[in-house]
Amino acid sequence: MEKFFSSIEHQYLKISWAKILGKESLPLDHYKVFRAATNFSYILKDDLRKSKKRFGSRSGFDEKKLSQIRKHGIESYFGSHDEFRKAVKQGEVKIFRNPFRSKVNNKKIGIPQGLPISSVLANLYLLEFDQNIIHEVVKELGGFYRRYSDDIIIVTDCQHESKVEELVMSLISKYFIAISEDKTEVFHFAKGKNGSVKGSLKFKEGSFSYNYPLNYLGFDYYGDRTLIAAKNLSKFYRRMKVSIKRKTKVSAKLEPDQMREKPAVFFRQLYRIYSNSDLERYKVRTRRISLTKNRFGEYVYKSKVIPKPMKGNYFSYVKRASRIMGEPAIANQLRNHRKIFNSTLKRRMES
């Protein structure tokens, strides 16, 4: 879909939300959440950097300050609400309002894509659309339908292709949403003599192209095999190289009296994130802050370090995907990760 989250119509969202609850209007607590999601404000992450250059290479963050904040068990760019308000008042941080507007009446529309509740709102917003498609495609044509937020996949016989396309286009317009033609793709699959699915054929501009995979939710489906999308793997390696570069830069800036003959690169965390290791062996230290009354009746802050196991990394995700899909080839897609990690680290250390 084209600009799905920024096109959500607020009034229809509120009506759909209330209908899910079986109410004519939203209860007060739900309405406050609705207002926060639709009448939102935001700041730019670049405004939190040490230098606010808009172009060229961006400077880093004040790592010393962030480290001091984390010691208090807070994951934030500011140590307190008062510090944030002071930064806004002094103009160090600029507040931006909802920029999305309807082309028809210039009213505010849209919600942020990164909210914890965004995916829920996206699903309830098009719930009626889902029900209509399921009735027409799944029940009437014997097809298959899935939607994850703004990503839709429909599987049906080739003879129903034009009918399904017309149905989707006619229904989606009722919800103030447009289908992105650039992202809409048609693939044809056929079964072989042994019952297996042959390679995919991408249909575009009246002709077929071979060996173009159907991409959905981060996976490439070729018909005879399924793999993690190549762009996702590239993104993983790109993040890994950037993280190594950042760690080596920090080590190079250490004071001379803190330096050894070679810069000390503390890459244990990098290794846990970007290695195919048994994460159950590792523990993450977290600091819990609590208010405790002392013997004088005063409340004081007390901190306690609590070790907990690592939640997982990209490799555990790959292993799980390979197991669930019954596709051993997925597990082999990161077979060169150690070589790339070590060569990148060596190159950065030498430079």
Buried (B, 14 or more C-beta within 10 A) or exposed (E): BBBBBBBBBBEBBBBBBBEEEEEEEBEEEBBEBBEEBBEBEEBEEEEBBEEBEEEEEBEEEBEEEBEEBEEEBBEEBBBEEEEBEEBEEEEEBEEEEBEBEBEEEEEBBBBBEEBEEBBEBBBBBBBBBBEBBBEBBBEEBEBEBEBEBBEBBBBBEEEBBEBBBEBBEEBBEEBBBBBEEEEEEBBEBEEEEEEEBEBBBBBEEEEEEEEBBBBBEEBBBBBEBBBBBEEBBEEBBEEBBEBBBBBBEBBEEEEEEEEEEEBEBEBEEBEBBBBBBEBEEBEEEEEEEEEEEEEEEEEEEEEEEEEEEBEEBBBBEBBEBBEEBEBEEBBEBBEEBEEBBEEBBEEBBEE
